[in-house]
Amino acid sequence: MLPLFTRSIKFLVGAAFIFVLLLALVGTVTTLIKEPTPPSAEEEFHKHAKELDLPSNGPLGKFDLAQLQRGFLVYEKVCASCHSLNLVSFRNLQDLGYSEPEVKKIAKDWPMKQPVQDPKAGTWGERDNLASDRFPKVYYPGTGSPPDLSLITKARHDGAAYVYSLLTGYADQTGYKNAKGEELLKKFPTAKTPEGSHFNPYFANLNIAMPPPLTSENQVTYSDGTRATVDQMAKDVSAFLVWTAEPTMQTRHRAGVAVVLFLLFATGLAYGAYLTVWRGVKH
């Protein structure tokens, strides 16, 4: 009799516990429906990346070497003073159409040199870059280093479109409105961009330490005569960073097309063989 009573008590306690959990769940869901959590400044004013049409987009995409060379120029003249490209070697630039002497000159003239240590004195010095060297790292003593850009289009959601949107997305926070016409600072007074940061709705928390790197037309001079607008420079450097993240993409695309064509051809042969072997056999 006692074991049966004990089991009944356990059953009732368990049922009561489940009932309380269900009540809490229903209450929480009801509250969320009636009084939804208001969006934060980041959620309401953060923008998704803009559309970016690059020749490398899609499964059949391929690189535009002229655009990649323009993008490298933007990186060299604007981005390289702060951001490293440490997974790329100077000699890889030959894949963009630069000759061997041009690559050697680019490496030698690069402002950041390669650190070397004197084994006897135990001190550090510098030497000119060689074509076989990777782009040297950029260091900021005491503050760390800005992100390396070698794989940035792989490391960020939306890839090149994110980079392009970030570079062209800086805005004046004063008077900035959302789609409903509500001003950011009036609705979220505490969301004011702190001193030393810059408002950018494409950045995760809206505020970024990097000042706008592309500020005016003809910030660089393109040798092919392309007009160097801020929008064009942002597109070109985004395309270049797609290449740094996956320089063999074009080869991979060609291999993929070849494999698909081979499989289609092999399927056709297999079907033809099937018809030949079973032609005279009655089912």
C-alpha positions as CSV (number, residue, x, y, z in Angstrom):
1,M,0.0,0.0,0.0
2,L,2.8,2.4,0.9
3,P,4.7,2.0,-2.4
4,L,1.6,2.7,-4.3
5,F,0.9,5.9,-2.3
6,T,4.6,6.9,-2.8
7,R,4.3,6.5,-6.6
8,S,1.0,8.5,-6.6
9,I,2.7,11.4,-4.7
10,K,5.6,11.3,-7.2
11,F,3.2,11.4,-10.1
12,L,1.3,14.3,-8.7
13,V,4.5,16.3,-8.0
14,G,5.7,15.7,-11.5
15,A,2.3,16.6,-13.0
16,A,2.3,19.8,-10.9
17,F,5.8,20.7,-12.0
18,I,4.9,20.3,-15.7
19,F,1.7,22.3,-15.2
20,V,3.7,25.2,-13.7
21,L,6.1,25.1,-16.6
22,L,3.3,25.2,-19.1
23,L,1.7,28.1,-17.3
24,A,5.0,30.0,-17.4
25,L,5.5,29.2,-21.1
26,V,2.0,30.4,-21.9
27,G,2.4,33.5,-19.9
28,T,5.7,34.3,-21.5
29,V,4.3,33.8,-25.1
30,T,1.2,35.9,-24.3
31,T,3.3,38.7,-22.9
32,L,5.6,38.7,-26.0
33,I,2.5,38.8,-28.3
34,K,0.8,41.6,-26.4
35,E,3.9,43.6,-25.4
36,P,6.7,42.7,-27.8
37,T,10.2,43.6,-26.8
38,P,11.0,47.0,-28.5
39,P,13.9,46.8,-31.0
40,S,17.3,48.2,-30.0
41,A,19.0,50.8,-31.9
42,E,21.3,48.2,-33.5
43,E,18.3,46.0,-34.6
44,E,16.2,48.9,-35.9
45,F,18.8,51.0,-37.7
46,H,21.3,48.3,-38.8
47,K,21.1,47.9,-42.6
48,H,21.7,44.8,-44.7
49,A,24.5,45.0,-47.3
50,K,23.8,46.7,-50.6
51,E,23.6,44.7,-53.8
52,L,27.0,44.4,-55.5
53,D,27.3,43.1,-59.0
54,L,30.9,41.8,-59.6
55,P,32.1,39.7,-62.6
56,S,33.2,37.1,-60.0
57,N,29.6,36.6,-58.7
58,G,27.8,33.3,-59.3
59,P,28.9,29.8,-60.2
60,L,30.3,30.9,-63.6
61,G,31.9,34.1,-62.3
62,K,35.4,35.1,-63.3
63,F,37.8,37.9,-62.4
64,D,38.1,41.1,-64.3
65,L,41.9,41.6,-64.1
66,A,41.7,45.3,-64.9
67,Q,39.3,45.8,-62.0
68,L,41.5,43.7,-59.7
69,Q,44.5,45.9,-60.6
70,R,42.5,49.0,-59.8
71,G,41.4,47.4,-56.5
72,F,45.0,46.7,-55.6
73,L,45.9,50.3,-56.2
74,V,43.1,51.4,-53.8
75,Y,44.4,49.0,-51.2
76,E,48.0,50.1,-51.7
77,K,47.3,53.9,-51.6
78,V,44.4,53.9,-49.1
79,C,44.1,50.7,-47.0
80,A,47.6,49.4,-46.6
81,S,48.8,51.9,-44.1
82,C,46.4,50.4,-41.5
83,H,45.4,46.9,-42.7
84,S,47.6,43.9,-43.4
85,L,47.3,41.4,-46.2
86,N,49.6,38.9,-44.6
87,L,48.3,35.7,-46.4
88,V,49.2,37.1,-49.8
89,S,52.7,37.1,-51.3
90,F,53.9,39.9,-53.6
91,R,54.6,37.4,-56.4
92,N,50.8,36.5,-56.4
93,L,50.3,39.8,-58.1
94,Q,51.5,38.3,-61.3
95,D,48.2,36.5,-61.4
96,L,46.6,40.0,-61.8
97,G,48.7,40.7,-64.9
98,Y,51.7,42.4,-63.4
99,S,55.1,41.4,-64.9
100,E,57.9,40.0,-62.7
101,P,59.9,43.3,-62.8
102,E,56.8,45.2,-61.8
103,V,56.2,42.9,-58.9
104,K,59.8,43.2,-57.7
105,K,59.5,47.0,-57.8
106,I,56.2,46.9,-55.9
107,A,57.8,44.7,-53.2
108,K,60.9,46.9,-52.9
109,D,59.0,50.2,-52.8
110,W,56.4,48.9,-50.2
111,P,56.5,51.3,-47.2
112,M,56.5,48.5,-44.6
113,K,59.6,46.4,-44.6
114,Q,60.4,42.9,-43.5
115,P,61.7,42.6,-39.9
116,V,65.0,40.7,-39.6
117,Q,67.0,39.9,-36.5
118,D,70.8,40.1,-36.2
119,P,71.7,36.7,-34.5
120,K,74.9,38.1,-33.2
121,A,73.7,41.4,-31.7
122,G,70.2,40.1,-30.9
123,T,68.6,43.2,-32.3
124,W,65.9,43.7,-34.9
125,G,66.2,45.6,-38.1
126,E,64.5,45.8,-41.5
127,R,65.2,44.8,-45.1
128,D,63.4,45.4,-48.4
129,N,60.6,43.1,-49.4
130,L,61.3,40.4,-51.9
131,A,58.7,39.1,-54.4
132,S,58.6,35.8,-52.5
133,D,57.7,37.7,-49.2
134,R,54.1,38.1,-48.0
135,F,52.8,41.5,-47.5
136,P,54.2,42.7,-44.1
137,K,52.0,43.0,-41.1
138,V,50.9,46.4,-39.8
139,Y,51.4,46.9,-36.1
140,Y,50.1,49.6,-33.8
141,P,52.2,49.4,-30.6
142,G,50.0,49.3,-27.5
143,T,46.7,49.2,-29.4
144,G,46.9,46.1,-31.5
145,S,46.3,45.9,-35.2
146,P,43.3,46.5,-37.4
147,P,41.8,43.4,-39.0
148,D,43.9,41.6,-41.7
149,L,42.1,41.9,-45.0
150,S,43.4,38.7,-46.6
151,L,40.2,36.7,-45.9
152,I,37.8,39.5,-45.0
153,T,35.3,38.7,-47.7
154,K,35.1,35.1,-46.4
155,A,35.0,36.1,-42.8
156,R,32.1,38.5,-43.1
157,H,28.5,37.7,-44.0
158,D,27.7,39.0,-47.5
159,G,31.4,39.1,-48.3
160,A,32.3,41.7,-50.9
161,A,28.9,43.4,-50.6
162,Y,29.6,44.0,-46.9
163,V,33.0,45.6,-47.6
164,Y,31.4,47.8,-50.4
165,S,28.5,48.8,-48.1
166,L,30.8,49.6,-45.2
167,L,33.1,51.8,-47.3
168,T,30.2,53.7,-48.8
169,G,27.9,53.6,-45.8
170,Y,29.3,56.3,-43.5
171,A,26.5,58.8,-42.6
172,D,25.8,61.8,-40.4
173,Q,24.1,60.5,-37.3
174,T,22.4,63.8,-36.7
175,G,19.0,63.6,-38.4
176,Y,19.5,60.0,-39.5
177,K,16.1,58.4,-40.0
178,N,14.8,54.9,-40.3
179,A,12.2,53.7,-42.9
180,K,9.4,55.0,-40.7
181,G,10.9,58.5,-40.7
182,E,11.9,58.3,-37.0
183,E,15.2,60.0,-36.0
184,L,17.7,57.8,-34.4
185,L,18.8,60.2,-31.6
186,K,15.3,61.2,-30.7
187,K,14.1,57.6,-30.3
188,F,17.4,56.3,-28.8
189,P,19.1,59.2,-27.1
190,T,21.7,56.9,-25.5
191,A,22.7,55.6,-29.0
192,K,24.7,58.7,-29.8
193,T,28.0,57.8,-31.5
194,P,30.8,58.2,-28.9
195,E,33.7,60.5,-29.5
196,G,36.4,58.9,-31.6
197,S,33.9,56.6,-33.4
198,H,32.0,57.1,-36.7
199,F,28.4,56.2,-37.4
200,N,27.9,53.5,-40.0
201,P,24.6,51.6,-40.2
202,Y,26.2,48.7,-42.0
203,F,28.5,48.0,-39.1
204,A,27.3,45.6,-36.4
205,N,26.9,48.1,-33.5
206,L,26.5,51.2,-35.8
207,N,29.7,52.8,-34.5
208,I,33.2,52.0,-36.0
209,A,36.6,53.4,-35.0
210,M,37.9,53.5,-38.6
211,P,37.2,56.9,-40.1
212,P,35.9,57.0,-43.7
213,P,38.8,55.8,-45.8
214,L,37.4,56.8,-49.2
215,T,36.4,60.5,-48.9
216,S,36.8,62.1,-52.3
217,E,36.9,61.5,-56.0
218,N,40.3,60.9,-57.6
219,Q,41.8,59.8,-54.3
220,V,43.8,57.5,-56.5
221,T,44.6,57.8,-60.1
222,Y,43.7,54.9,-62.4
223,S,46.1,54.3,-65.2
224,D,43.3,52.9,-67.5
225,G,41.3,56.1,-67.4
226,T,38.5,54.9,-65.2
227,R,36.9,57.6,-63.2
228,A,37.9,57.1,-59.6
229,T,34.7,58.0,-57.8
230,V,34.2,56.8,-54.2
231,D,31.6,54.3,-55.4
232,Q,34.0,52.9,-58.1
233,M,37.0,52.7,-55.7
234,A,34.8,50.8,-53.2
235,K,33.7,48.3,-55.8
236,D,37.2,47.8,-57.1
237,V,38.8,47.2,-53.7
238,S,35.9,44.8,-52.8
239,A,36.6,42.9,-56.0
240,F,40.3,42.7,-55.2
241,L,39.6,41.4,-51.7
242,V,37.4,38.6,-53.2
243,W,40.5,37.6,-55.1
244,T,42.8,37.7,-52.0
245,A,40.3,35.5,-50.1
246,E,40.1,32.9,-52.9
247,P,42.6,33.5,-55.8
248,T,41.9,30.0,-57.3
249,M,38.1,30.7,-57.5
250,Q,38.2,31.0,-61.3
251,T,40.0,27.7,-61.7
252,R,37.5,26.1,-59.3
253,H,34.6,27.3,-61.4
254,R,36.2,26.0,-64.6
255,A,36.8,22.6,-62.9
256,G,33.2,22.5,-61.7
257,V,31.8,23.1,-65.2
258,A,34.1,20.4,-66.6
259,V,33.0,17.9,-64.0
260,V,29.3,18.7,-64.6
261,L,29.7,18.3,-68.4
262,F,31.6,15.0,-67.9
263,L,28.9,13.7,-65.7
264,L,26.2,14.6,-68.2
265,F,28.2,12.9,-71.0
266,A,28.8,9.8,-68.8
267,T,25.1,9.6,-68.0
268,G,24.3,9.7,-71.7
269,L,26.7,6.9,-72.4
270,A,25.4,4.8,-69.6
271,Y,21.8,5.3,-70.8
272,G,22.8,4.4,-74.4
273,A,24.6,1.2,-73.1
274,Y,21.5,0.3,-71.1
275,L,19.3,0.6,-74.2
276,T,21.7,-1.5,-76.3
277,V,22.1,-4.3,-73.7
278,W,18.4,-4.6,-72.9
279,R,17.0,-3.9,-76.4
280,G,16.0,-7.5,-77.2
281,V,14.9,-8.4,-73.7
282,K,11.1,-8.6,-73.2
283,H,9.8,-7.5,-69.8
